Structure formats: C-alpha cells, structure tokens
C-alpha cells in the first residue's frame, strides 16, 4: 500500500478525490491508504465490473501486451515503460475532454453535482 501512496502522492489533490478498489485481499489495509493520502477509497460490489470501468478497460488494454499466463517480472523496465507510453498516448475517440465521461455535471463553477 505504501508504494501506491508514494505513486499517487505527487498528483494534485483534485485528481485523487476518490479511488475505487476491487474487493481483493491486497486492499485489506485500505485504512493506510486513507491515512496516507486523505482519500476515502470506495469498494465495488462483488461481480459488479461496471462500478470500476476504468480499471476493467485498462486491464483489457494491458492484456494485449501482458498476457495472463506470462510472468510480468520477465519483462524489462524498458518494455513496461513502452507499454505505459502507448497506453497514455491513446486518444479516446468521441470525447473532447475527460469530463464528458463522468456520470455528473458541473454547476458552471467546477463543482460537481449528481445527475438524477
């Protein structure tokens, strides 16, 4: 968990207002995450992949380069960085900005409101 905290700490606070974890045992120490970043993590319900869409989408995209049956430690850092670069350079068609993918709207001042 400390590695995750260290990785996310440099990000601006507004980009880490919430995070959704799956229900894996690796997140049993989620209180450390909350204490380290001041962010309340959310946990998806069992068998509810749609509650963590970005994670599922990223996992599917990663599988092109990192098949399940291959040991990820067998890849070089250079290769893993090249995967990150490719994924980060991918443009999402049909979206002019990231806010269009959020299930909420702004009040014109940047504050999010729930869509009913």
C-alpha positions as CSV (number, residue, x, y, z in Angstrom):
1,X,0.0,0.0,0.0
2,X,2.9,2.3,0.7
3,X,4.1,2.1,-2.9
4,X,0.6,3.1,-4.1
5,X,0.6,6.0,-1.7
6,X,4.0,7.1,-2.9
7,X,3.0,6.8,-6.5
8,X,-0.2,8.9,-6.1
9,X,1.1,11.5,-3.7
10,X,2.7,13.7,-6.3
11,X,-0.7,14.1,-8.2
12,X,-2.7,17.2,-7.5
13,X,-5.3,16.7,-4.7
14,X,-8.2,17.3,-7.1
15,X,-7.2,14.4,-9.2
16,X,-7.3,12.0,-6.3
17,X,-10.5,12.8,-4.6
18,X,-11.7,9.2,-4.8
19,X,-10.5,5.9,-5.8
20,X,-12.3,2.6,-6.4
21,X,-10.7,-0.7,-5.4
22,X,-12.0,-4.1,-6.2
23,X,-12.5,-6.5,-3.3
24,X,-9.1,-8.2,-3.5
25,X,-7.2,-9.1,-0.3
26,X,-4.4,-6.7,-1.3
27,X,-6.7,-3.8,-0.2
28,X,-7.4,-5.1,3.3
29,X,-5.1,-2.3,4.6
30,X,-7.2,0.4,3.0
31,X,-7.0,2.5,6.2
32,X,-3.3,3.1,5.5
33,X,-4.3,4.5,2.1
34,X,-6.8,6.8,3.6
35,X,-4.3,8.0,6.3
36,X,-1.5,8.4,3.7
37,X,-3.5,10.4,1.1
38,X,-6.5,11.6,2.9
39,X,-8.8,9.9,0.4
40,X,-11.7,7.7,1.2
41,X,-11.5,4.6,-1.1
42,X,-14.6,3.0,-2.4
43,X,-15.0,-0.7,-2.9
44,X,-17.0,-2.1,-5.8
45,X,-19.7,-4.7,-5.1
46,X,-18.9,-8.3,-5.9
47,X,-19.5,-9.2,-9.6
48,X,-20.1,-5.5,-10.5
49,X,-17.4,-4.8,-13.1
50,X,-19.3,-1.7,-14.3
51,X,-18.5,0.0,-11.0
52,X,-14.8,0.1,-11.9
53,X,-14.9,0.8,-15.6
54,X,-11.5,2.5,-15.9
55,X,-9.8,-0.4,-14.2
56,X,-11.5,-3.0,-16.3
57,X,-10.8,-1.1,-19.5
58,X,-7.1,-0.6,-18.6
59,X,-6.8,-4.3,-17.7
60,X,-8.2,-5.3,-21.1
61,X,-5.9,-3.0,-22.9
62,X,-2.9,-4.3,-20.9
63,X,-3.7,-7.9,-21.8
64,X,-2.6,-7.1,-25.4
65,X,0.9,-6.7,-24.1
66,X,0.9,-8.7,-20.9
67,X,-1.0,-12.0,-21.3
68,X,-2.3,-13.6,-18.1
69,X,-0.1,-16.6,-18.4
70,X,3.1,-14.7,-18.7
71,X,5.1,-13.8,-15.6
72,X,5.2,-9.9,-15.5
73,X,8.6,-10.0,-13.8
74,X,10.0,-11.4,-17.0
75,X,9.6,-8.1,-18.8
76,X,12.3,-5.4,-18.8
77,X,11.6,-2.0,-17.3
78,X,12.1,-0.5,-20.8
79,X,9.4,-2.7,-22.3
80,X,7.0,-1.9,-19.4
81,X,7.6,1.8,-19.9
82,X,6.9,1.5,-23.6
83,X,3.5,-0.1,-22.7
84,X,2.8,2.8,-20.4
85,X,3.8,5.3,-23.1
86,X,1.5,3.6,-25.7
87,X,-1.5,3.5,-23.3
88,X,-1.0,7.1,-22.2
89,X,-0.8,8.3,-25.8
90,X,-4.0,6.6,-26.8
91,X,-6.7,9.1,-27.6
92,X,-10.3,8.2,-26.8
93,X,-12.5,8.8,-29.8
94,X,-15.6,10.8,-29.4
95,X,-14.5,12.6,-26.3
96,X,-13.3,16.1,-26.4
97,X,-12.3,16.2,-22.8
98,X,-12.3,13.8,-19.8
99,X,-15.3,15.4,-18.1
100,X,-17.6,14.0,-20.7
101,X,-17.0,10.5,-19.3
102,X,-18.0,11.4,-15.8
103,X,-21.5,10.5,-14.6
104,X,-22.1,14.0,-13.3
105,X,-22.2,17.6,-14.4
106,X,-20.7,20.9,-13.2
107,X,-22.6,23.8,-11.9
108,X,-20.5,26.2,-14.1
109,X,-18.1,26.8,-11.3
110,X,-16.4,23.5,-11.4
111,X,-18.4,21.9,-8.6
112,X,-19.8,18.5,-9.4
113,X,-23.5,17.7,-8.9
114,X,-25.1,14.3,-9.1
115,X,-27.2,13.6,-12.2
116,X,-30.7,12.3,-11.1
